[in-house]
Amino acid sequence: MGLIDIINSRYSYRGYLDKEVEQEKINYILQCARLAPSAKNLQPWKIYMVRSKEVKERVCEAYARDWLKGAPVIVVFVGEKGENWVRWDGEDYLMCDVTIIADYFILAATEMGLGTCYIAAFDRQKLKEALNLPENEEPFLITPLGYPDPDAKRERNRKPVSDILEEI
């Protein structure tokens, strides 16, 4: 499968089958994710893979959606404040770096036939407490990870290139 095929098959699934994700697939996804670029190659991130029922329940308090509770794995992408690059004008690239590793992770998961969904609308403090994060770790994205329920596929509309490209 080529990259365009992987990108075209990625959807934000809001429903998952009750089926465990094989460790070999998770290992492959993590190997792909760790290759993500970051500003100055500082790699200021961590990935929390939540499988414990107890911790998943606490994480779901930060984003209270029933469909998330059904995912076999919940993944949280965290940035390490103070470990990241800050541009000379003060622009902080931590969110950008964390988003890149999340993208690599999600595309690799798609290649493995797994479903994901970008989630950023969570209660940050509740999530930090749920994972017992140290002060310097800031959560930016959550995604469920699992075999998608085929009935949970949503329509995806994209603007044409002509609407997003400005040639100068």
Stockholm file with secondary structure:
# STOCKHOLM 1.0

chainA/1-168         MGLIDIINSRYSYRGYLDKEVEQEKINYILQCARLAPSAKNLQPWKIYMVRSKEVKERVCEAYARDWLKGAPVIVVFVGEKGENWVRWDGEDYLMCDVTIIADYFILAATEMGLGTCYIAAFDRQKLKEALNLPENEEPFLITPLGYPDPDAKRERNRKPVSDILEEI
#=GR chainA/1-168 SS CCHHHHHHHCCBCCCBCSCCCCHHHHHHHHHHHHTCCCGGGCCCEEEEEECCHHHHHHHHHHSCCHHHHTCSEEEEEEEETTSSCBCTTSCBCHHHHHHHHHHHHHHHHHHTTCBBCCBCCSCHHHHHHHHTCCTTEEEEEEEEEBCBCGGGCCCCCCCCHHHHCCCC
#=GC SS_cons         CCHHHHHHHCCBCCCBCSCCCCHHHHHHHHHHHHTCCCGGGCCCEEEEEECCHHHHHHHHHHSCCHHHHTCSEEEEEEEETTSSCBCTTSCBCHHHHHHHHHHHHHHHHHHTTCBBCCBCCSCHHHHHHHHTCCTTEEEEEEEEEBCBCGGGCCCCCCCCHHHHCCCC
//
